[in-house]
Amino acid sequence: MTEESSGEDAVVLFDGVCNLCTGFVQYIIPRDPDGIFKFASLQSEVGEALLEKHGLENHNLDSVVLIDGDDVYIKSSAVLEIGAMLGGVYTLARPLMILPQRLRDWGYDVVAANRYRIFGKKDQCMMPSGDIQSRFLE
């Protein structure tokens, strides 16, 4: 956990039917042995409630969202902040934050717009199993 983190569990909201997004979550889990991240799909009741709580319910988000206390990060900012919170080698991406958000999000949006075509789509949201199930909010 970084100094900038609130100390509470950070919540990663993701598109639960997107193979790229669920792959990203599956990438985070083993690199977060302290379990600082909790997860919920954007399509879940929990995800929708968290978006509403933070004033994002009408933003048609289909991207990664990070909620860390009162701080909310979306798109490229969410991915970079998750990397910073994971620490280690992932903090090397942190200098990308100096790029204008509009430019970072443009690159993010290009990938997001093509993610189903390139990576595929699931018929239903990812169902966690085993010991990681406790990290998914219901």
C-alpha positions as CSV (number, residue, x, y, z in Angstrom):
1,M,0.0,0.0,0.0
2,T,1.4,3.4,-0.9
3,E,1.4,6.5,1.4
4,E,-1.2,8.0,-0.8
5,S,-3.7,5.2,-0.2
6,S,-6.5,5.8,2.2
7,G,-5.7,2.7,4.3
8,E,-9.2,1.3,3.5
9,D,-9.7,-1.4,1.0
10,A,-9.6,0.0,-2.5
11,V,-12.3,-1.2,-4.8
12,V,-11.7,-2.0,-8.5
13,L,-14.8,-1.9,-10.6
14,F,-14.5,-3.7,-14.0
15,D,-16.6,-4.8,-17.0
16,G,-17.5,-8.3,-15.8
17,V,-18.2,-9.7,-19.3
18,C,-15.0,-8.3,-20.9
19,N,-12.2,-10.9,-21.2
20,L,-9.5,-8.1,-21.1
21,C,-11.0,-6.6,-18.0
22,T,-11.4,-9.9,-16.1
23,G,-7.9,-10.8,-17.2
24,F,-6.7,-7.5,-15.7
25,V,-8.4,-8.4,-12.4
26,Q,-6.8,-11.9,-12.5
27,Y,-3.4,-10.2,-13.1
28,I,-3.9,-8.0,-10.0
29,I,-4.9,-10.7,-7.5
30,P,-1.6,-12.6,-7.3
31,R,0.4,-9.3,-7.2
32,D,-1.7,-8.1,-4.2
33,P,-0.8,-10.6,-1.5
34,D,-2.0,-8.1,1.2
35,G,-5.4,-8.0,-0.3
36,I,-5.7,-4.2,-0.5
37,F,-8.0,-4.5,-3.5
38,K,-11.6,-5.6,-3.5
39,F,-13.4,-6.2,-6.8
40,A,-16.9,-5.8,-8.2
41,S,-18.2,-5.8,-11.7
42,L,-19.8,-2.6,-13.1
43,Q,-22.9,-4.7,-13.9
44,S,-23.4,-5.8,-10.3
45,E,-25.7,-4.2,-7.8
46,V,-22.6,-3.3,-5.7
47,G,-20.9,-1.8,-8.7
48,E,-23.9,0.3,-9.6
49,A,-24.4,1.4,-6.0
50,L,-20.7,2.5,-5.7
51,L,-21.0,4.4,-9.0
52,E,-24.1,6.2,-7.7
53,K,-22.5,6.9,-4.4
54,H,-19.6,8.7,-6.1
55,G,-21.8,10.5,-8.7
56,L,-20.8,8.4,-11.7
57,E,-24.1,6.6,-12.3
58,N,-24.9,8.6,-15.5
59,H,-21.5,8.4,-17.0
60,N,-22.0,5.2,-19.1
61,L,-18.7,3.9,-17.8
62,D,-17.5,0.7,-19.4
63,S,-14.0,1.0,-18.1
64,V,-11.9,0.3,-15.0
65,V,-12.8,2.4,-12.0
66,L,-10.7,2.6,-8.9
67,I,-12.4,3.8,-5.7
68,D,-9.9,4.4,-2.9
69,G,-11.7,6.1,0.0
70,D,-13.1,9.3,-1.3
71,D,-10.8,9.3,-4.4
72,V,-12.1,8.0,-7.6
73,Y,-10.0,7.2,-10.7
74,I,-11.3,6.2,-14.1
75,K,-9.7,4.9,-17.3
76,S,-6.0,5.4,-17.6
77,S,-5.8,7.1,-14.2
78,A,-7.3,4.0,-12.6
79,V,-4.8,1.7,-14.2
80,L,-1.8,3.9,-13.3
81,E,-3.0,4.3,-9.7
82,I,-3.5,0.6,-9.3
83,G,0.0,0.1,-10.5
84,A,1.3,2.6,-8.0
85,M,-0.6,0.9,-5.2
86,L,0.8,-2.5,-6.2
87,G,4.3,-1.0,-5.8
88,G,7.5,-2.5,-7.0
89,V,8.1,-2.5,-10.8
90,Y,4.6,-1.2,-11.4
91,T,5.5,2.2,-10.0
92,L,7.7,2.7,-13.1
93,A,4.5,3.5,-15.0
94,R,3.7,6.4,-12.6
95,P,5.6,9.0,-14.6
96,L,3.0,8.5,-17.4
97,M,0.7,10.6,-15.1
98,I,2.5,13.7,-16.4
99,L,1.0,13.1,-19.8
100,P,-2.2,15.0,-20.3
101,Q,-5.2,12.9,-19.1
102,R,-6.9,13.5,-22.4
103,L,-4.0,11.9,-24.3
104,R,-3.8,8.9,-21.9
105,D,-7.5,8.4,-22.0
106,W,-7.5,8.6,-25.8
107,G,-5.1,5.6,-25.9
108,Y,-7.2,3.8,-23.2
109,D,-10.4,4.5,-25.3
110,V,-8.9,3.0,-28.4
111,V,-8.2,-0.2,-26.6
112,A,-11.6,-0.1,-24.8
113,A,-13.5,0.4,-28.1
114,N,-12.0,-2.7,-29.6
115,R,-11.7,-4.9,-26.5
116,Y,-14.6,-7.2,-27.3
117,R,-13.5,-7.7,-30.9
118,I,-9.9,-8.4,-29.9
119,F,-10.2,-10.2,-26.6
120,G,-13.8,-11.5,-26.7
121,K,-16.7,-11.3,-24.4
122,K,-18.2,-13.6,-21.8
123,D,-21.9,-14.5,-21.7
124,Q,-22.0,-13.7,-18.0
125,C,-19.8,-12.0,-15.3
126,M,-16.8,-13.7,-13.9
127,M,-17.6,-15.9,-11.0
128,P,-14.6,-16.0,-8.5
129,S,-13.8,-19.2,-6.7
130,G,-11.8,-20.4,-3.8
131,D,-10.0,-18.1,-1.5
132,I,-10.3,-15.1,-3.8
133,Q,-14.1,-15.1,-3.6
134,S,-13.9,-13.1,-0.4
135,R,-12.2,-10.2,-2.3
136,F,-15.3,-9.8,-4.6
137,L,-18.1,-7.6,-3.2
138,E,-21.6,-9.0,-3.5
